[in-house]
Amino acid sequence: MRLSLLRAARLNPAVKELRIHLCQTGEESKGVRDFINNGYTALKRENPKLPILVRECSGVQPRLWARYELGKEKSVSLTNVGAADVAKQIAELGK
């Protein structure tokens, strides 16, 4: 994964929590698993106080959730996306 994408992962303080749902074995979650293996550490380093929850469940469709102030949430599908696209989606929701 390109380092520039990981540096862009400093998120707006309005983001209160990230949740990543994925399947441990499903092909549609491969990019999400790759991101967790290669990009999670950098994301957490850039956002040390932000809770980042990774939820694995057999057969689930991969999805990213961002929770903001006052309980507002947004989500995007991560089905069949690559690790770089996962990083882009996180950066987009974190603006």
For each residue, the residues with C-beta under 8 A, 3 or more apart:
1: 5 6 34 35 38 39 83 84 87
2: 5 6 84
3: 6 7
4: 7 8
5: 1 2 8 9 39 84 87 88 91
6: 1 2 3 9 39 42 43 46 87
7: 3 4 10 42 46
8: 4 5 87 91
9: 5 6 39 42 43 46 47 87 90 91 94
10: 7 46 47 94
11: 15 18 46 47 50 90 91 94
12: 15 94 95
13:
14: 68 69
15: 11 12 18 50 66 67 68 93 94
16: 50 51 67 68 69
17: 50 51 52 53 65 66 67
18: 11 15 50 51 52 53 64 65 66 67 90 93 94
19: 52 53 54 55 64 65 66 67
20: 32 36 52 53 54 55 62 63 64 65 78
21: 55 56 57 60 61 62 63 64 65
22: 26 29 32 33 36 54 55 56 60 62 78
23: 26 28 29 56 57 58 59 60 61 62
24: 29 33 56 58
25: 29 58
26: 22 23 29 30 59 60 62
27: 30 80
28: 23 61 62 79 80
29: 22 23 24 25 26 32 33 60 62 78
30: 26 27 33 34
31: 34 35 62 78 80 81 82 83 85 86
32: 20 22 29 35 36 62 78 81 83 86
33: 22 24 29 30 36 37
34: 1 30 31 37 38 82 83 86
35: 1 31 32 38 39 40 83 86 87
36: 20 22 32 33 39 40 54
37: 33 34 40
38: 1 34 35 83
39: 1 5 6 9 35 36 42 43 83 86 87
40: 35 36 37 43 44 52 54
41: 44 45
42: 6 7 9 39 45 46
43: 6 9 39 40 46 47 52 87 90
44: 40 41 47 48 50 52
45: 41 42 48
46: 6 7 9 10 11 42 43
47: 9 10 11 43 44 50 52
48: 44 45
49:
50: 11 15 16 17 18 44 47
51: 16 17 18
52: 17 18 19 20 40 43 44 47
53: 17 18 19 20
54: 19 20 22 36 40
55: 19 20 21 22 60
56: 21 22 23 24 60
57: 21 23 60
58: 23 24 25
59: 23 26
60: 21 22 23 26 29 55 56 57 63
61: 21 23 28 77 79
62: 20 21 22 23 26 28 29 31 32 77 78 79 81
63: 20 21 60 75 76 77 78
64: 18 19 20 21 75 76 78 86 89 90 93
65: 17 18 19 20 21 73 74 75
66: 15 17 18 19 73 74 75 93 94
67: 15 16 17 18 19 71 72 73
68: 14 15 16 71 72 73 74
69: 14 16 72
70:
71: 67 68
72: 67 68 69
73: 65 66 67 68
74: 65 66 68 93
75: 63 64 65 66
76: 63 64 89 92 93
77: 61 62 63
78: 20 22 29 31 32 62 63 64 81 85 86 89
79: 28 61 62
80: 27 28 31
81: 31 32 62 78 85 86 89
82: 31 34 85 86
83: 1 31 32 34 35 38 39 86 87
84: 1 2 5 87 88
85: 31 78 81 82 88 89
86: 31 32 34 35 39 64 78 81 82 83 89 90
87: 1 5 6 8 9 35 39 43 83 84 90 91
88: 5 84 85 91 92
89: 64 76 78 81 85 86 92 93
90: 9 11 18 43 64 86 87 93 94
91: 5 8 9 11 87 88 94 95
92: 76 88 89 95
93: 15 18 64 66 74 76 89 90
94: 9 10 11 12 15 18 66 90 91
95: 12 91 92
